[in-house]
């Protein structure tokens, strides 16, 4: 199999068990799936269904009790913590429900922060790449504004720009529209759908937002730690807000 044909992520017989008060709790019960490169995949289900646990394992933040996670063809169980950290810094962009922006920094300073962490010493390069990412999400004119001076939707766009600034092949988003009203949420999903198309990234999202059916390529519905149904999305550019 050529590198281009290797899935972004493969989940093979993944089980995640926790011990709580001497009782074993199964958060995942043998999940199997493959996520192709350059696609928008969503996981849906009630709280406790296992979707965030699965996202954490895909992102290298947690490990399966049994089974395995293959990230761009690599079995994550065989990687050291340093190797996993490097993957999270360079290969994955994380987007969170609560934005997680630093309030004392401007938009572009928040966006450039991962580049500082990754050791890019040139301030000119960091600034140029931060502005490039902000332009991609339509916020270049807000580059000098702090989070308190922006709406929730704008703050989430800054968070998306921050996730994109390292140019990762995979984005992982946990409830990115959870703090937004329905209209702003749909506009954000439109933006993320367009980024998948224009940048060729793989977007993996956990969400309660039913409108994701109109944006994702595939939606995996989860219940009791298992995927019980997978459906094709109904994305149609003609129906989406601009």
N, C-alpha and C positions, 0 to 999 in steps of 0.2 A: 504493500500500500504506500503510495507516495505521500510526502508530508502534506500536500494540499488536500488529500483525501482523508486525513486523520481528523476525526471529529474534534471540535473544541473541547468537549467534555463527554466522558462516558462514565456512567454510574452502573456498577455491576454488583448485584446482590447486596446492596448496602443496607446494613442494619446498624442502628445506633441505640444502645441501651444505657440507661442511667440507673444508679442505685440511690433510692431515696428512702430513708428510714428502713433500711434492710429489705426494701421492696424494689424489684426490677421494673423500671418503666421503659417501654419500647417507644422511642420517638420516631424511629424509622423501622419498617418491617420488610426488608428485602426489596429495595427499589432498583429497578433496571430501566435505564433510558440512555439515549444518545442525543447530544445537542450539536447540530451541524454549525460550521463556521458561517459567519455573516448572517445569522438569523436572530429573530426576536422570539425568545421563549419565555412564557410566563407560567408561574405556579400559583394556583389558587386553592383556597380552602379556609376553613375556620381556624381561629387561633388554636394552636395545639395539634394541627393536622400534620405538622412535620416540615412545612415548606421552608421556614427560616433555618431549621436544623440542616436541611439539605443544602441551602444556600451557603451556610457556614462551612460545610464540608467541601463544597465545590471551590470556595474561596480559600481553602487551606487554613481556616480558623478553627476547625474541629476535624476529627478523624472518625471513620466508621469503626464500630466495634468488630464487625466482620464485613467481608466484601471489600470493594475497592473503588476509589475515584481515580480516573485517568484524566489528567489535565494536559491538553495538547499532546497526548500520547504518553505522558509520564505518569506512572503509578505514584501518587502522592505519598503513599505509605513508605516508599523507598527513599524519600528525600529527607535530608536533614532539616532541622529548624532554620538554619541559615539559608538553605536553598529555598525553603518555603517562604521565608521573609523576602528574599530577592524576587520571587515570583509575584508576591503581593505588591511589591513596590513598582515593578516594571511591566508585568503582564496583565494586571487586573486594575480596573478603576472601580472604586466602591462608591455607591450613592445611597445615602441613608434618608429615612423618613424625616428626621429632625434637622436636616441640612448640615449640622455640625460645622458651621463656619465660625471663625474666630472674630468676635465682635470688634476688637480694636484694630483689625486689619481692613484695608480696602478690598474691593472685589478682586482686583488683579493680584494683590498681595496674598489673598487666600488661595488663589488659583496657582500661583508660582510656588507655594509652599512644598508640594511634593517634589519639585525640581531641586529645591534646596536640600531636602532630605536625601535625594538620590545623588547628591554631590556635584551638581552642575554649578561650577564656580562663576561662570560668566553672567554677570547681572544683566547684560544686554540680551543674551540668549534667553534667560529666564523671563524677562519682561516681554520679549517678542513672542515667545511661545504662549505666555499667559494671555496676551492680547489676541493671539490667533485663536485660542480656545474660546475666549469670550466672544469673539466675532462669530464663531461657529454657532453659539447659542443666542446670538442677537443682542449681546449686552456690552459691546465695546464702548458705547457712550456712557456706560455706568461704571467703568473700570475704577474710577477714583472714589466711588461711593462705598460707605460702610454698610454692613448688613441691616442695621437699624434704619437706614434710609431707603430700603428697598422692600417691595411687597414679598409675600411668601413665594409666589411664583418666580419672581426674579432671584430670590435667594436660592431656590432649588436649581435654577439655571446656572447660577454661579457654582453650585455644588457639582453639577454635571460637567461644567468646564474644568473644574479641578480634577474630576475623575478622568477627563480626556487628555489633560496636559502632558502626561507621560507617554501618550500615544499607545495605550495598551490594546491588545487584540480583543480583550473581553471586559465587558462592563457587568457588574453585579449590583442590582438595585433592590433594596428591601423596603417595600411600601413607599415608593418615592412620591406618590400622590396623596398619601395618608393625611397630610396636614393642609391640603389644598381644597378649595371649593371645586365643584364638578366641572365648571367651565375652564378654570385654570388647569385642572387635572388633565382634561382632554387636550388642551393646547400643549401641555408638557409631554403627553404621550405622542402627539403628532411630531413634536421636536425630536423625541427619542427615536421614533420610527424613521424619520428622515436622516438622522445621524447613522443609524444602522445601514441605510441605503448608500449614503454619500461617503462614509468612512470605511465601510466594510467590516465594522466591528460586530462582535457577537454580544447580544444583550440578553441577560438572564435576570428575570424579575420575579419577586414574590409580591403578591398584591391581593387586596380584597376588591379592587375596583373592577366592576363588571364591564365597564367600557373597554377594558383591555382586549376583549374579544374582537373589537374592530381595528386593532392595531398589531397584535402579535401574529407571528406565523403559526405558532402552535401553543396551545394552552393545556397544561397538565393539571387536572383537578385532583386534589389530595384529600384523603380522609384517613384518620387513624394510622398515620405513618406510611401510607401506601398511595400510589397513583392508581386511581380506580377508573379514570377516563382521560383520554387525550383527544382533543378536538383541534381542527384546523381553524385558524383565525379568518376573519372576514374583512381584512384590510382592503380598503378601496380609496385611493387618493382623491377621487371625485367627491367623496362624502366627508372629507376631513376639513376642519377649520384651518385657515391659513395663519 
